[in-house]
Amino acid sequence: MQITLKQLRAFDAVARTGSFTEAARALHLTQSALSVLVRELEGALGVRVLDRQTRRNHLTDAGRDFMPYVQRVLAELQDGVGSVTRLRENKRGRVRIAAPQMLACTLMPRAIGSFLAAFPGIEVKLVDTLPEQLLEILERGEVDLALGPGVPTPGIERSTLLDDAHWLVCPPDHPLARRKKVRWSDVRQLPFIAPTRDFMSDLRLELGHSAPSVVHEVSYMTTALGMVAAGQGVTACPTYSKPLVKAWDLQMLPLVEPLFVREVFAHRLARRSLSPPAEAFAGFMRTFVRQAM
């Protein structure tokens, strides 16, 4: 038995109007085409569902029994179409975002707040994690987008979100705090707190012998800031960290000669299409960082 939506809509229209002529007009069909659809439906069911009369058509007993099921199918289909339409138009849906802790606690709350103001029907879930676990979470399918540093990885597409130069962070009474800018050579012999586990490998690759030589490595930027506030050394952090640095009452100074820039990427699985809300968020972030940085 093969029953089509066209047949169900034809039967529903005739049942509601009682007229093949009116039903055909409502469905933008010819009356003969509508009649064929109803006959095909009756052939598939093996029973008549309509009694044809000159002035008005009436449901048979089988038609009255069948009608509630037809209405339910058509109503659920309409609900489904409406749901997908709202998803496409970003009036509903969910986006799951992973970001390293520093990005997650500084730039992302402001970005998400602005996004939700523009798209109030979308739910945004933020997952904060270690940088080295960022792509693993994405590959496991736990998030739609992963924002942060990363190396080229098979199966993952990435686009640059921002290029951000790092700044020196020190206590306000530190000797370097009075300068307008600081060279990396000025930092080389100072106790330096690497803010993440992978930070020094990138820094040594970029600076060579100019990289700090006295290093304490931690996993989280907040740990590094706490140690700096306690007078245990200096650290470096990206521009978007300013709100947190200010909260610790620490000084932030440009680091030059050379500039140390780390790219922040938007990562996504190459084999999976983003949902409309996730696509909207990715596009929104590109605009937001240009205005916020």
Secondary structure, DSSP 8 states (H G I E B T S, - for coil): ----HHHHHHHHHHHHHS-HHHHHHHHT--HHHHHHHHHHHHHHHTS--EE--SS--EE-HHHHHHHHHHHHHHHHHHHHHHHHHHHHTTSSEEEEEEEEHHHHHTHHHHHHHHHHHH-TTEEEEEEEE-GGGHHHHHHTTS-SEEEE-----TTEEEEEEEEEEEEEEE-TTSGGGGSS-EEHHHHTTSEEEESSTTHHHHHHHHHGGGS-SEEEE-S-HHHHHHHHHTTS-BEEEEGGGHHHHHHTT-EEEEEESS--EEEEEEEEETTS---HHHHHHHHHHHHHHHHH-
